[in-house]
Amino acid sequence: MNGRENGRVLASLKEVGIFSDPVFSTLLVIQLETNFRKEVSMREYGISGIIATIVFSLLCGIHGAFAEPYVGGYLGFASAADSDFANADLIVPTPPSTTLFPDLDLSTEIDTSFTFGARAGYWFDFWPKLGAQFDFYTFSPDVTIPDQPISGNTSIGDKIEFDVSVVAFGFSVLGRYPFLVSPEFPRGRLQPHLGIGPAIFITSWDDQESTPNENVGSETVVNGGLQFLTGVSYFIFEKVAAFAEYKFTHHVTQIGGVARNFSLVGNQPFNVSHFVIGVTYHFY
């Protein structure tokens, strides 16, 4: 392969945009010239040799696949929709026997709480509108089961209150669209975005009843769930953006245990709307 053929190969590759990075081009030229100096003919070198050269150059330039890493933090409030304490089993000792109230759906009240978190992610070079993000956040959706009838004239009695805290680790696939594109902000100064993905929720609950005979204890439970987010970022400076975001999260955890006077166990869904503002720093 002579110098003219080398030039044609490089020109063809540049036309399809594979080696627009000067590092790629330099590595490819070195490899091709090495083959030429060794007087390796096209027939001897073969298609496999050309492919190996291209793969080698791509691997050496793999950093280009992570065009826009970023980190950030945020804070706001988390508002959970009131939902049923579902499939609950209530057992009350009534000597000389016990009374079972199975499969109850008890209404609950869930508190709005402060939330904060941190995130790290990147937008891909091969498709800048596509990205991925990991984030960590925490909130405290305390749960109250108010007095309510459960069967005939029987009711819960005093309300049952649980102090609840949640730590979540989420992963989202993201999409964005650039607005206000300029030479200073080639990716767009204004960027609305959407994301969806799974999350792990570590939920700790603690019965707030002060009477030991009616306290069902405390526990930490790990559950999987989902998160969906949408928001908009605005670049204040070249690499610093402020953002506002809405995030919906869903998970279900089991709450309850055995007290001296009764036992109560059920599944509590948490459907939470998070409204946050924050700042991100972008590396590019």
C-alpha positions in Angstrom: 0.0 0.0 0.0 1.7 3.2 -1.2 1.4 6.8 0.2 -1.3 7.7 -2.3 -3.4 4.7 -1.2 -2.8 5.6 2.4 -4.2 9.1 1.7 -7.3 7.6 -0.1 -8.0 5.4 2.9 -7.7 8.3 5.4 -9.8 10.5 3.2 -12.6 7.9 2.9 -12.6 7.4 6.7 -12.7 11.1 7.4 -15.7 11.4 5.0 -17.8 9.1 7.1 -16.6 10.9 10.3 -14.9 7.9 11.9 -11.6 9.6 12.5 -12.4 13.3 12.9 -10.3 13.2 16.0 -6.7 14.1 15.1 -5.4 11.4 17.6 -7.3 8.7 15.6 -5.8 10.0 12.3 -2.3 10.0 13.7 -2.5 6.5 15.0 -3.9 5.2 11.8 -1.2 6.9 9.7 1.5 5.4 11.9 0.0 1.9 11.6 -0.5 2.1 7.8 3.0 3.5 7.2 4.5 0.7 9.4 2.8 -1.8 7.2 4.1 -0.1 4.1 7.7 0.0 5.3 7.5 -3.7 5.9 6.4 -4.0 2.3 3.3 -5.8 3.2 1.2 -6.2 0.1 -2.6 -5.7 0.0 -3.0 -9.4 -0.6 -0.8 -10.4 2.3 -2.2 -7.8 4.7 -5.8 -8.7 3.8 -9.1 -7.3 5.0 -8.6 -8.7 8.5 -5.5 -6.5 8.8 -7.4 -3.4 7.8 -10.1 -4.2 10.3 -7.5 -4.8 13.1 -5.9 -1.4 12.3 -9.3 0.4 12.6 -10.2 -1.4 15.9 -6.8 -0.6 17.3 -7.3 3.1 16.6 -10.8 3.1 18.0 -9.7 1.4 21.2 -6.9 4.0 21.6 -9.4 6.7 21.3 -12.2 5.3 23.4 -12.2 8.4 25.5 -14.3 10.0 22.8 -17.3 7.9 23.8 -17.8 9.9 26.9 -18.2 13.4 25.6 -19.9 15.2 28.4 -19.6 13.8 32.0 -21.2 15.9 34.7 -21.9 15.9 38.4 -24.4 17.9 40.5 -26.5 18.2 43.5 -30.1 19.2 44.2 -32.7 19.8 46.9 -36.5 20.3 47.1 -39.5 18.6 48.6 -41.2 15.2 48.1 -45.0 14.9 48.2 -46.4 11.3 48.5 -49.9 10.5 47.5 -52.0 9.0 50.2 -52.6 5.3 49.6 -53.9 2.2 51.2 -51.9 0.1 53.7 -52.7 -3.0 51.6 -53.2 -6.7 52.3 -52.7 -6.0 56.0 -53.2 -8.7 58.6 -54.3 -7.6 62.0 -54.3 -10.1 64.9 -55.8 -9.1 68.3 -55.6 -11.4 71.3 -59.1 -11.9 72.8 -58.6 -14.6 75.5 -59.2 -17.4 75.5 -58.6 -17.1 71.7 -57.4 -14.5 69.1 -59.3 -12.5 66.5 -57.9 -12.3 63.0 -58.8 -9.5 60.5 -57.1 -10.7 57.3 -56.3 -8.9 54.1 -57.3 -5.4 55.2 -56.9 -2.3 53.0 -56.4 0.6 55.5 -56.3 4.2 54.4 -53.1 6.1 55.3 -51.8 9.6 55.4 -48.2 10.2 54.1 -46.3 13.4 55.0 -44.6 15.7 52.5 -40.9 16.0 53.3 -37.6 17.7 52.4 -35.5 15.9 49.9 -31.9 16.3 48.6 -29.5 14.3 46.5 -26.5 14.1 44.2 -26.0 12.8 40.7 -23.4 11.9 38.2 -23.9 11.1 34.5 -22.8 11.7 30.9 -24.1 12.5 27.5 -22.7 10.2 24.8 -20.5 11.5 22.0 -21.9 9.2 19.3 -25.4 10.6 20.0 -25.3 13.8 22.2 -29.1 13.7 22.8 -28.7 10.4 24.7 -27.3 10.0 28.1 -27.2 8.0 31.3 -27.3 9.0 35.0 -26.8 7.6 38.5 -28.3 9.5 41.4 -28.6 9.2 45.1 -31.4 10.9 47.1 -33.2 10.7 50.4 -36.6 11.7 51.7 -38.9 11.1 54.8 -42.5 10.1 53.9 -43.8 9.5 57.5 -46.9 7.3 57.5 -50.0 7.6 59.7 -52.8 5.0 59.9 -55.8 7.0 61.3 -58.6 5.4 63.3 -61.0 3.7 61.0 -63.6 0.9 61.0 -62.2 -2.6 60.1 -65.2 -4.9 60.7 -68.7 -4.1 61.9 -68.4 -1.9 65.0 -64.6 -2.7 65.4 -62.2 0.0 64.6 -58.4 0.6 64.8 -58.7 2.8 67.9 -55.8 5.2 68.3 -54.0 6.2 65.2 -50.7 4.3 64.4 -47.7 6.5 63.3 -44.5 5.4 61.6 -41.4 7.5 61.3 -40.1 6.6 57.8 -36.9 7.5 56.0 -35.9 6.4 52.5 -32.5 6.4 50.8 -32.7 5.7 47.1 -30.1 4.8 44.4 -31.4 5.3 40.9 -30.2 4.8 37.3 -31.9 6.6 34.4 -31.5 6.5 30.6 -31.9 10.2 29.5 -32.8 12.1 26.4 -32.4 15.8 25.9 -33.0 18.4 23.1 -30.9 21.5 22.6 -32.3 25.1 22.4 -30.4 28.4 22.1 -27.5 26.8 20.3 -24.5 29.2 19.8 -20.7 28.9 19.4 -20.4 29.5 23.1 -23.0 26.8 23.8 -22.8 24.3 20.9 -24.9 21.7 22.9 -27.6 24.3 23.6 -27.9 26.7 26.4 -31.4 25.6 27.3 -31.9 21.8 27.5 -35.2 20.1 28.4 -34.7 16.4 29.3 -36.6 13.2 30.1 -35.4 10.1 31.9 -36.6 6.7 33.1 -35.1 3.7 34.9 -35.0 1.4 37.9 -34.1 2.4 41.5 -33.2 0.7 44.8 -35.1 2.0 47.8 -33.7 1.4 51.4 -36.7 2.2 53.7 -36.3 2.4 57.4 -39.5 2.6 59.6 -40.0 3.1 63.3 -43.3 2.8 65.2 -43.7 6.1 67.2 -46.0 4.5 69.8 -44.6 5.2 73.3 -46.5 2.4 75.0 -44.4 -0.8 74.7 -47.5 -3.1 74.6 -48.6 -1.4 71.4 -45.3 -0.7 69.7 -44.6 -3.1 66.7 -40.9 -2.1 66.6 -38.7 -0.9 63.7 -37.0 -2.4 60.6 -35.0 -1.5 57.5 -36.2 -3.0 54.2 -34.7 -3.0 50.7 -37.0 -2.9 47.7 -36.7 -2.3 44.0 -38.8 0.3 42.2 -39.0 2.8 39.3 -38.4 6.4 38.7 -39.4 8.8 35.9 -38.0 12.3 35.6 -38.4 15.4 33.4 -36.9 18.8 33.7 -35.0 21.6 32.1 -31.4 22.8 32.4 -30.1 26.3 31.7 -26.4 27.0 31.4 -25.5 30.0 33.5 -21.8 29.7 32.5 -20.1 27.6 29.8 -19.8 24.5 32.1 -22.3 25.3 34.9 -26.0 24.7 34.6 -29.0 25.3 36.9 -31.9 22.9 36.6 -35.5 22.4 37.8 -36.9 18.9 37.7 -39.9 16.8 38.5 -39.3 13.2 39.5 -41.9 10.5 40.2 -40.8 7.4 42.1 -42.7 4.2 43.0 -41.9 1.5 45.4 -43.7 -0.8 47.9 -42.4 -1.8 51.3 -43.6 -4.0 54.1 -44.3 -2.3 57.4 -45.4 -3.8 60.7 -44.6 -6.4 63.3 -45.8 -7.9 66.6 -46.6 -5.9 69.7 -47.8 -7.4 73.0 -51.4 -6.4 72.5 -51.7 -7.1 68.7 -49.8 -7.6 65.5 -50.1 -5.7 62.3 -48.3 -6.3 59.0 -49.1 -4.8 55.6 -47.7 -3.4 52.3 -47.3 0.3 52.0 -47.0 1.8 48.5 -45.0 5.0 48.1 -46.0 7.0 45.0 -43.9 10.2 45.4 -43.6 13.4 43.4 -40.2 15.1 43.9 -39.9 18.8 43.0 -36.2 19.9 43.0 -33.8 22.5 41.9 -30.1 22.1 41.5 -26.8 22.8 39.8 -24.6 20.6 37.6 -21.0 21.0 36.5 -20.1 19.6 33.0 -16.7 18.3 31.9 -15.9 19.0 28.3 
